[in-house]
């Protein structure tokens, strides 16, 4: 469902949510949260909203439900250990796994305890109908997952590339976005 508007040039402006997700001071696992700080300093067009969503998924669901802007697209930046080569940067469209009632309840249970997890955020917010259909994940494979302020060298080397991907995804247009 379109929620944006057509600008003076006749282009449909989709409302885009951008956020980096992760804990603070967790070396490579802080990738999304650290880069969020850089993204917040940039100048974005009026339809791109860079927001700090590093709080529990239940609070995020409530925030999205009450926020006056309804989003057409979301771009999330994070780190996740998926067994890839450390420093691997992967970009993919999130496909709703159609979580079972038990899986949703488990995510909600973790959410109310304050767990910050992109997967929980996605499942909880999709369950409550506040997540846009178009969700892009920009994800780095960590090398270091312990306490620390610094990224490992392989992850630090990907910062610029990750920021460029997020910018590109946030500004992405498709043929059907012409007003």
RAMOWO-V486875 format. One record per residue. SS is DSSP state (h for helix, s for strand, l for the rest). Layout:
SS ; SS
This chain:
l ; l ; l ; l ; s ; s ; l ; l ; l ; l ; s ; s ; s ; l ; l ; s ; s ; s ; s ; s ; l ; l ; l ; l ; l ; s ; h ; h ; h ; h ; h ; h ; h ; h ; h ; h ; h ; h ; h ; h ; l ; l ; l ; l ; l ; l ; l ; s ; s ; s ; l ; l ; l ; l ; l ; l ; h ; h ; h ; h ; h ; h ; h ; h ; h ; h ; l ; l ; l ; l ; l ; l ; s ; s ; s ; s ; s ; s ; s ; l ; l ; l ; l ; l ; l ; l ; l ; l ; s ; s ; s ; s ; s ; l ; l ; l ; l ; l ; l ; l ; h ; h ; h ; h ; h ; h ; h ; h ; h ; h ; h ; h ; l ; l ; l ; l ; l ; h ; h ; h ; h ; h ; h ; h ; h ; h ; h ; l ; l ; l ; l ; l ; l ; s ; s ; s ; s ; s ; s ; s ; l ; l ; l ; l ; l ; l ; l ; s ; l ; l ; l ; l ; h ; h ; h ; h ; l ; l ; h ; h ; h ; h ; h ; h ; h ; h ; h ; h ; h ; h ; h ; l ; l ; l ; h ; h ; h ; s ; l
